[in-house]
Amino acid sequence: MARKVSKSYIFAFQKNKQLNFLNMIGKTKFFAGLVGLVLLVLVAGCKDDDPQPAFEYQTQGFIKGKFTGVSKDNSYTFNEDFNYSQYSILFGGFAEYEINDDGSYSVQLYRANFASLGAATIRFELDNATDTTPDNVIISFEYNKELNDKFLTFTMESDFDNTTTVTDLTFDSGTGRFKGKFSLTGADNSSGKNASVTGEFDLIAKRPVQ
């Protein structure tokens, strides 16, 4: 079932993206900076006396699916599968949830493919640990792929003009495991034309302790 996102929540989300480094993962400019930073780290890590890997990440669970659409210049039809299973505290953060004072849950699920600079973030709120119909769902998605003669790039996120859903949600409060299906459809994306991102997620989220 499609869930409406309040205007105040969208505004707060957009404002928070400017202040919160984690929420910049879905932006092309962030990934451009990421590439430069990774290159610097790799160069620094190539010293003969430093056997440690230059960039470490973890693999657990997934956010995967398919997206379809047409490029802005109509030269390419997107019909691409994606499977993001990586995360890093250094870049992008990890899946997490917080329990608010009223017992509700604020959830952020994130996975990436660092080699292709692709990533997906799914955020939502739950009334409690047994709630299966999340509110204020926000999805950010980026996909990149190098072909012989071109470089494909596509970005899309939730807003007023796109339809966002999360369904079949389950949450195990004992392990932090979230499972479900998602979809993001509409024309407000990097191509400016109708596109659809659909898939499923199954991953462990952790609760921050301060």
N, C-alpha and C positions, 0 to 999 in steps of 0.2 A: 504494500500500500504506500502511495506517495505521501510524504509528510511535508507540511508547509513549514517554511523557515521564516520566523518573524523578521521584520525590517530592522528592529533594534538589534537582534542577534547577528544579522548579516553585517550591520554597521560595526558592531563590536568586534566581529571576526576580522573584518577588513582593517580596522584600526590596530588590532592586536598583531596582525601580520607584519605591520611596520615596526613593531616593538619587539617581537619574539623571533629570535633567529631560527628556531625550529620550524616555524611556519613559512619560511622562505624557500623550502625545499622544492615547491612546485613551480618556481619561477625560473625562467630562462636565464635571467641575469645572475641569479644565484649559482646556477650550474656553470655558467661561464667563469665566474669567480672560483668555483669549486675546481674546475679543470686547472686553472692557473695554480691554485694552492696545492693540488695533488702533485702537479709537476714539480713544484718547488720541494715538496716533501720527498718525492722520489729521488730528485737530484741529491738532496741532503742525505738520503738513505743509501746512496751508492758508494759511500766511503768503504775502503777495504777493511778498516778496523771496526766496522759497525755491521755485524751479521744479522741484526734485528730487521724484520720486515718494515718497509717504510709506511705502509698503510694497512691497518688491521680492521677487519670487520667480522661480524658474526652472521651465521645463517640459521634461521629457524622459522618454520611456518611459511605462509605465503599470502600474497594478494595477487590473484591471477585472473585472466579472462581474455576478452577480445574487444577490440574497438574497430569501428567501421566509419567511413566517411570519405570525403573527397578533398584534395588539396585546394588551396586558395586559387591556384591558376588552372585547375581542372586537369593537370598533367598526370596525377596519380590518384588511384582509388585505394584508400586504406581498407585493409581487411587483415588486421594484424593480431596475432596472439602475443600475450605478455605474461610473464611469470616472475614476480618480484619476491625475493626471499631473503635479502640481505639487509643488515642495519649496522650502524656504527654510532657510538656516542659522539665521536668527533664530527661526523657529517650526518646531519638529519635527525639524530636522536634515535629513539626506539619506541615501541608500542608501550603506552602507559595509561593508567586510569587513576582518577582521584575520587575519593568519597567525600562529598560535601557535607556541610554541617546538618543539612536537612535529610541526609541519607541518600540523596540522589548521586548518580555517578556521571562524571565527565570523562569521556574516553577519546583517546587518539591512537589510531592504529596506523603504523607506517612500515613500509618495506620498499626496497630499492633494488636496482641492478646497477652497481657503480660503474661497471665497464661500459654500459651504454648510456649512462646518466639518465636512466628512467626511474620514476618513483611514483608511488601512490600513497596518499594519506586519506584516511576516513575518520571523521570526527562526528561524535554524536553524544547525546545525553540520555540517561536512563533514570526513571523515577526511583528505581531500587534494583537490587541484584537479580530479581526475577522478571523484570520488565523485558518484554520481547519486541516492543514497538518503539524504537528510539525516536526522539525528537531532535529538532535542529541539526539535521544531518548535513554535513559539509564534506564534499569529496574533492580532492585535488589530484590531477593525473598528468604525468608527462611521459612521453615516449619518444625515443630517438633511435634511428637505424641508419647505418651506412650501406648504400648500394654501390654498384659499379660506377654509375654516372651521376649520382645525387645523394644528398643526405636528407633523410626524412626527419621531421620534427613535428610534434603535435602536443599541445597543452590544452587542458580544459579543467574548469572547476565549477562548483555549484554557485548559482546566483539566481536572480529573479526569473531570468529567461530560460534557464535549464531546469529539467526535472530530475530530482535526486531521490533514490529509494534505497533503503536497506531492509531486507526481508529475511525470514527464516533464521532470525538471530537467536543464538544460544550463548550463555555465559556461565562458566564454571567459576564461582567465586573462590573455590579452594585452590585452583591452579592458575587462575587468570586467563583461561583459554576462551577466546572469542571465535565463534564460527557464524557464517552467514553469507548472504548473497547481496550484491549491490548493482545499481545501474545509475548512469549519468547520461542524459540525452538532451539534445538541443543544438542550436546554431551559434551560441555564444562561446566560441572557442577560437583557437589560433587560425583556423581555416575560414571562419565566418560562415560556415555552411553546416547543415544538419549532420550530426555525428552521434554515435552511441558508444558508450563504454560500459560493458557488462561483465560480471565475473563473480568470484567468490573469495572469501578469506577464511583462513584458519591459522591462528597464531596465538602466542602467549603475550599478554600485556602485563606489565609490572606496576605496582603501586609505589610511587616515590616516598621515601622516608626522610624526613629532615630532622 
